[in-house]
Amino acid sequence: MESVKSEAGKKKIIVIGGGFAGLNFAQQMFKNKDYHVTLVDKNNYNYFTPLLYQVATSFLDPSSISYPFRRLLRDKRINFRMAELKKVDPEKQVIYLSDGEMEYDHLVFAAGAETNFYGIESIKKNAISLKGIDDALRMRNALLKTLENATRITDPAERAKALNIVIAGGGPTGVEIAGMLAELKKYVIAKDYPELAQTPGDIYIVDGAPVLLAPMSDQTHEDTYRTLSDLGVHIKLNAQVTDFSNGTVTFANGDIIEAPTLIWAAGVIANVFDGIPASSLGAGRRMATDVYNRVAGVNNIWAIGDISIQNTDEAFPKGHPQQAQVAIQQGRHLAKNFLAIAKGKELKPFKYFDKGEMAIIGRNEAVVDLFKHRLHFKGILALLVWLYIHVVSLVNVHNKVRTLYNWAVAYLTRDQSFRMIFRS
């Protein structure tokens, strides 16, 4: 077991998870001289979650949105350990990993969330979800295999049915996947799959809410609906998927859609870990925290990002949204609080600043809401804002250059270049 203190008695902080929250916490601690910080993640790389769908739809290659932790943390006073967390012992202040044990003075959970299948086993077993690079590659392979297999079907009706795709979830991920697949259908299939030109199948996006992109403005709801409809996407609202078996998507009202592919983007639920008491969990299994991100009911354990929930913000009484900007702000804020503790200063409560929301819908269309929906814009300007925010947010110059180049090629050629099926 690794000792509690190292480097001349420095307190030891272990961070579980290197996503937006965990990495931003670590980056704020790069120059710290007061703590021994270790970042633990099951992968040896960080990846940019908002662009996973572009890997899945062949617009980007995985290396454009991912980068090794050890390269990011080189010479930065942060240690890295590739391992999975199996159990926590809050009393002993010990964590049990897939490759051993570690003691801690402070444990920071930034382990995010997983896909929520709402207990529907047929969907969990048969649908495609999107929570990591592995999922994105599986989705890309599945979509491309579907196209290849359909070229061998001679009956037009059966061929069209084999190409039907249902996307469950009308949030940013679902909407952006629908837009990208519609672009693929419009610009690529006729050229690269001439056998499918007359029967390209249908794309459906379904959601239980009465609108797409529900948390955004009314104008965004209208713009999104119109843009996807113009791209040929079928939209089914106030509809809940209850089963997916034998190529049939079944809804709560008894309606069905025959489709061999269901992409599940209908929500997430926080990851849970053995040793964290149930009394410390809030809605969606998220760890309940105070305004300083301290987990309720345990000592020296903190939670940030999607895995945490604060019910102390009057503007968000049900907790902050599980979005990247919340995770980034919480990660940076908690790190600053730890640095304040080391200097004998008081902790500052976390206050979320909502910078707005955005989504890209098609090749020339995006929507942006700023200042709590008081400012809305769309079209090329919104697309440029979306591009700028996402490029700036990538972790290093290598990712920024590769992504910009790939986007430029895709835009100018109306082609998605990474349509290769790689088998692991």
C-alpha positions in Angstrom: 0.0 0.0 0.0 1.3 3.4 -0.9 2.0 5.7 2.1 -0.4 8.4 3.1 2.2 11.2 2.9 5.1 11.6 0.5 7.5 14.4 -0.5 8.3 15.6 3.0 4.9 15.1 4.5 2.7 16.6 1.9 -1.0 15.8 2.1 -2.1 13.3 -0.5 -5.0 14.0 -2.9 -6.3 11.3 -5.1 -8.6 12.3 -8.0 -10.8 9.6 -9.5 -11.5 10.4 -13.2 -9.8 12.5 -15.8 -12.7 14.0 -17.6 -13.6 17.7 -17.6 -13.9 17.9 -13.8 -10.8 15.8 -12.9 -8.5 17.2 -15.5 -9.4 20.8 -14.8 -8.8 20.2 -11.1 -5.4 18.7 -11.9 -4.5 21.6 -14.2 -5.1 24.1 -11.5 -2.7 22.1 -9.3 0.1 22.0 -11.8 2.3 24.5 -9.8 1.1 23.6 -6.3 3.8 22.8 -3.8 1.6 21.8 -0.9 0.0 18.5 -2.0 1.0 15.2 -3.6 -1.7 14.8 -6.3 -2.5 11.5 -8.1 -5.0 11.3 -11.0 -6.5 7.8 -11.4 -8.4 6.9 -14.6 -9.3 3.6 -16.3 -8.0 4.9 -19.6 -4.5 6.3 -20.3 -5.9 9.2 -22.3 -8.3 12.1 -21.9 -11.0 12.6 -24.5 -13.3 15.4 -25.5 -16.7 14.1 -24.8 -18.8 16.7 -26.8 -17.2 15.5 -30.1 -17.6 11.7 -29.5 -20.5 11.7 -31.9 -18.3 13.0 -34.7 -16.0 10.1 -34.3 -19.0 7.8 -34.3 -20.3 9.4 -37.5 -16.9 9.3 -39.3 -16.2 13.1 -39.3 -13.2 12.8 -36.9 -10.7 10.2 -36.0 -10.2 9.3 -32.3 -6.8 10.9 -32.1 -8.3 14.3 -33.0 -10.2 14.4 -29.7 -8.0 12.4 -27.3 -4.5 12.8 -25.8 -2.4 10.7 -23.3 -2.6 11.7 -19.7 1.1 11.2 -19.1 1.9 13.7 -21.9 -0.6 16.2 -20.5 0.8 15.8 -17.0 4.5 15.6 -17.9 6.6 17.8 -15.5 3.5 19.2 -13.9 3.7 17.9 -10.2 0.8 15.5 -10.9 1.1 11.7 -10.9 -0.9 9.4 -13.0 -2.1 5.9 -12.4 -4.1 3.8 -14.9 -6.5 1.7 -12.9 -10.2 1.1 -12.1 -11.6 2.0 -8.7 -13.2 -1.0 -7.1 -14.0 0.1 -3.5 -13.6 2.9 -1.0 -13.1 2.6 2.7 -13.9 6.1 4.1 -13.0 5.1 7.7 -9.5 3.9 6.8 -9.2 6.5 4.0 -8.1 3.8 1.6 -9.2 3.1 -2.0 -8.9 -0.4 -3.6 -7.9 -0.3 -7.3 -7.8 -3.0 -10.0 -4.0 -3.1 -9.4 -3.6 -2.4 -5.7 -4.4 -0.1 -2.8 -3.8 3.6 -2.1 -4.2 5.7 1.0 -5.4 9.3 0.8 -5.9 12.4 2.9 -8.4 13.8 0.5 -10.4 11.8 -2.2 -11.9 13.7 -5.1 -14.5 11.9 -7.2 -14.7 13.2 -10.8 -15.8 9.9 -12.3 -18.7 11.1 -14.3 -21.8 9.2 -15.3 -22.8 6.2 -17.5 -25.7 5.7 -19.9 -29.1 5.4 -18.2 -31.1 2.6 -19.8 -33.9 3.0 -17.2 -33.8 -0.6 -16.3 -34.9 -1.8 -19.8 -32.7 -4.8 -20.4 -33.6 -5.2 -24.1 -32.3 -1.7 -24.8 -29.2 -2.2 -22.7 -28.4 -5.4 -24.6 -29.3 -4.3 -28.1 -29.0 -0.5 -28.5 -25.8 1.5 -29.2 -24.8 4.0 -26.6 -22.1 6.7 -26.6 -20.0 7.4 -23.5 -16.4 6.9 -24.6 -14.0 6.3 -27.5 -14.7 2.6 -27.5 -18.4 3.3 -27.8 -17.8 5.8 -30.6 -15.8 3.2 -32.6 -18.4 0.5 -32.0 -21.1 2.9 -33.3 -19.0 3.8 -36.3 -18.3 0.2 -37.1 -22.0 -0.8 -36.6 -23.2 2.0 -38.9 -20.7 1.2 -41.7 -21.4 -2.5 -41.4 -25.1 -1.8 -41.8 -24.5 0.1 -45.0 -22.2 -2.7 -46.4 -24.7 -5.4 -45.5 -27.6 -3.5 -47.0 -25.9 -3.4 -50.4 -26.4 -7.2 -50.6 -30.2 -7.0 -50.0 -32.1 -7.2 -53.3 -35.6 -6.5 -52.1 -36.1 -2.7 -52.0 -38.5 -2.7 -49.1 -36.3 -4.9 -47.0 -33.2 -2.9 -47.9 -34.9 0.3 -46.8 -36.0 -1.3 -43.5 -32.4 -2.5 -42.9 -31.2 1.1 -43.1 -33.7 2.6 -40.7 -32.1 4.3 -37.7 -33.8 5.4 -34.5 -32.1 7.9 -32.2 -33.7 8.0 -28.7 -33.0 11.3 -27.0 -33.6 14.8 -28.1 -30.8 16.5 -26.2 -27.6 17.9 -27.9 -26.1 14.4 -28.4 -29.2 13.0 -30.1 -29.8 16.1 -32.2 -26.2 16.3 -33.3 -26.1 12.6 -34.2 -29.3 13.0 -36.2 -27.9 16.0 -38.1 -24.6 14.2 -38.9 -26.3 11.0 -40.1 -28.7 13.1 -42.3 -25.7 14.8 -43.9 -24.1 11.4 -44.5 -27.3 10.2 -46.1 -27.6 13.3 -48.2 -24.1 13.8 -49.5 -22.2 10.4 -49.2 -24.5 7.4 -49.7 -25.5 8.2 -53.3 -21.8 8.6 -54.2 -20.2 5.8 -52.3 -23.1 3.3 -52.1 -24.9 3.6 -55.4 -26.8 0.4 -54.6 -28.5 2.3 -51.8 -29.2 5.6 -53.6 -32.9 4.8 -54.2 -33.6 3.2 -50.8 -31.4 5.0 -48.2 -33.7 4.3 -45.3 -35.1 6.7 -42.7 -33.7 8.5 -39.7 -35.9 9.0 -36.7 -35.3 11.1 -33.6 -37.6 10.5 -30.7 -38.0 12.0 -27.2 -40.4 11.9 -24.3 -40.5 15.7 -24.1 -42.7 17.9 -26.3 -39.7 19.6 -27.9 -36.1 18.9 -28.9 -33.3 20.5 -26.9 -35.8 21.0 -24.1 -33.5 23.1 -21.7 -32.9 25.7 -24.5 -35.0 28.6 -25.7 -38.4 28.4 -27.5 -36.7 29.8 -30.6 -34.1 27.1 -30.5 -36.9 24.4 -30.3 -38.4 25.8 -33.4 -35.2 26.2 -35.3 -34.0 22.7 -34.4 -37.3 21.1 -35.4 -37.4 22.9 -38.8 -33.7 22.2 -39.6 -33.9 18.5 -38.9 -37.1 18.2 -40.8 -35.6 19.9 -43.8 -32.7 17.4 -43.6 -35.3 14.6 -43.9 -35.2 13.5 -40.3 -38.5 12.1 -38.9 -39.3 13.6 -35.4 -41.4 11.9 -32.9 -42.1 13.8 -29.6 -43.9 12.9 -26.4 -42.8 9.3 -27.1 -41.1 6.9 -24.8 -39.2 3.9 -26.0 -40.1 0.8 -23.9 -38.5 -2.1 -25.8 -36.0 -2.8 -28.6 -36.0 -6.4 -29.8 -35.7 -8.3 -33.1 -35.3 -5.1 -35.1 -38.4 -3.4 -33.7 -38.5 -0.2 -31.5 -41.6 -0.2 -29.3 -43.1 2.8 -27.7 -45.2 3.2 -24.5 -48.4 3.9 -26.6 -47.9 0.7 -28.6 -46.5 2.3 -31.7 -43.5 0.6 -33.4 -40.8 1.5 -35.8 -39.0 -1.3 -37.7 -35.3 -0.5 -37.4 -32.3 -2.7 -36.8 -30.4 0.2 -35.2 -31.3 2.1 -32.1 -28.9 4.7 -30.9 -29.6 5.5 -27.2 -28.9 9.1 -26.1 -31.7 9.4 -23.6 -29.8 10.3 -20.5 -27.1 9.4 -18.0 -26.9 8.3 -14.4 -24.0 8.8 -12.1 -21.4 6.1 -11.6 -21.5 4.5 -8.1 -18.7 2.9 -6.1 -18.7 0.3 -3.4 -18.1 1.9 0.0 -19.9 5.2 -0.6 -23.1 4.9 1.6 -26.5 5.2 0.0 -27.3 8.0 2.4 -24.6 10.1 0.6 -26.3 9.8 -2.8 -29.0 12.1 -4.2 -31.1 12.2 -7.3 -29.7 10.1 -10.2 -27.3 8.4 -7.8 -25.2 11.6 -7.7 -23.1 12.2 -4.6 -24.8 14.9 -2.5 -22.5 17.7 -1.7 -22.5 21.0 0.1 -21.5 24.3 -1.4 -17.9 23.4 -1.1 -18.3 20.1 -3.0 -17.8 18.0 0.2 -19.8 14.7 0.1 -22.4 14.4 2.7 -21.9 11.7 5.4 -18.2 11.0 4.9 -15.0 12.8 5.8 -12.4 14.1 3.4 -14.3 13.0 0.3 -15.3 15.5 -2.4 -17.3 15.2 -5.6 -17.3 17.4 -8.8 -18.9 17.2 -12.2 -21.6 14.8 -13.3 -21.1 12.5 -10.3 -22.0 15.3 -7.8 -25.2 17.2 -7.0 -25.7 20.4 -5.1 -29.2 21.5 -4.1 -27.9 24.7 -2.6 -28.1 26.9 -5.7 -31.4 28.8 -5.8 -31.1 29.0 -9.6 -30.8 25.2 -9.8 -32.8 23.7 -6.9 -32.7 20.2 -8.5 -29.0 20.4 -9.0 -26.8 21.8 -11.8 -27.1 20.2 -15.2 -24.7 17.4 -16.0 -22.8 19.4 -18.6 -19.1 20.1 -19.3 -19.2 23.7 -18.2 -20.4 22.8 -14.7 -17.7 20.1 -14.4 -15.0 22.5 -15.6 -16.0 25.3 -13.2 -16.3 22.9 -10.2 -12.9 21.3 -11.0 -11.2 24.6 -11.1 -13.0 26.0 -8.0 -12.3 23.0 -5.8 -8.6 23.1 -6.7 -8.5 26.8 -5.7 -10.1 25.9 -2.4 -7.5 23.3 -1.7 -4.8 25.8 -2.4 -6.6 28.2 -0.1 -6.7 25.5 2.7 -2.9 25.1 2.4 -2.5 28.9 3.0 -4.8 28.8 6.0 -7.6 30.7 4.1 -11.3 30.0 4.2 -13.1 27.9 1.6 -15.3 29.8 -0.9 -18.7 28.3 -1.9 -19.1 27.2 -5.5 -21.3 29.4 -7.6 -22.1 28.3 -11.1 -22.0 30.8 -14.0 -24.2 29.7 -16.9 -22.4 30.7 -20.1 -25.1 29.4 -22.3 -25.9 26.4 -24.5 -25.3 25.4 -28.1 -25.7 22.6 -30.6 -24.8 21.9 -34.2 -27.5 20.5 -36.3 -26.2 20.3 -39.8 -23.5 21.4 -42.2 -24.4 25.0 -42.2 -26.6 25.2 -39.1 -26.1 25.6 -35.4 -28.1 27.2 -32.5 -26.7 29.2 -29.6 -28.5 30.5 -26.5 -26.6 32.9 -24.3 -27.3 34.8 -21.0 -30.1 32.5 -19.8 -31.8 32.5 -23.2 -31.9 36.3 -23.6 -29.7 36.1 -26.7 -30.3 33.6 -29.4 -28.8 33.2 -32.8 -28.4 30.5 -35.4 -26.9 29.8 -38.9 -23.3 30.5 -39.9 -22.6 32.8 -37.0 -23.8 30.2 -34.5 -21.8 27.6 -36.3 -18.6 29.7 -36.1 -19.2 30.3 -32.3 -19.7 26.5 -31.9 -16.5 25.8 -33.8 -14.5 28.3 -31.9 -15.7 27.1 -28.4 -15.0 23.5 -29.3 -11.6 24.0 -30.8 -10.5 26.2 -27.9 -11.6 23.6 -25.4 -9.5 20.8 -26.9 -6.6 20.0 -24.7 -3.6 20.8 -26.9 -2.4 22.3 -30.2 -2.1 18.8 -31.8 -5.8 18.2 -31.3 -6.8 21.7 -32.4 -4.9 21.5 -35.7 -6.1 18.0 -36.6 -9.7 18.8 -35.8 -9.7 22.0 -37.7 -8.1 20.3 -40.7 -10.6 17.4 -40.7 -13.5 19.8 -40.3 -12.3 21.9 -43.2 -11.9 18.8 -45.5 -15.4 17.5 -44.5 -17.0 20.9 -45.1 -15.4 21.6 -48.4 -15.8 18.1 -49.9 -19.1 17.3 -48.2 -17.6 14.0 -47.3 -16.8 12.1 -44.1 -13.4 10.7 -44.6 -13.0 8.3 -41.7 -15.4 5.6 -43.0 -13.2 2.6 -42.2 -14.2 -0.4 -40.2 -11.5 -1.4 -37.8 -11.8 -4.6 -35.9 -10.1 -4.9 -32.5 
